[in-house]
């Protein structure tokens, strides 16, 4: 099973998601502002949030790193998830969701920097992809802050829960970018992030 250490940043703790997060997950997953931006229908029952968490946990049985719960230190609330998904040894894709109350505060950028460091330093991947639907301006801004490289538009890449096909913008960071100091934020972020395996 892949290592999923706890990661601490200035404002956040990233730790493996667990069933006790169910009410916090439902608090944001039931919002119509969240799921449709990521391609899934908003949760209408707590059971859907429990099923989602169980799905996240089960991923680890199939060689995936698994989902981090994003804990906001100040409020001590679980406010979203972030993960390296579609992991295939040398590559993976970053994916995340965040409670709308915490949008526009740089939180997802902070969490994503930690995940990128985890992906290249601990998972030893050579390619990390970032994809978003063309209407998702918030994800686009996070992508640009993280300095991913634009690769193109994949037309009708995703079949949405409502039956419509959606185009995705595709970006990436590769190991050359990461280890050759191409990311202006990386050195400072490494100083501010703590990994714990206990």
Beta strands, then each sheet from edge to edge (+ up, - down):
strand 1: 6-8
strand 2: 12-16
strand 3: 67-72
strand 4: 77-85
strand 5: 91-98
strand 6: 127-133
strand 7: 149-159
strand 8: 165-174
strand 9: 194-196
sheet 1: 7+ 8- 6+ 5+ 4- 3+ 2- 1+ 9-
end
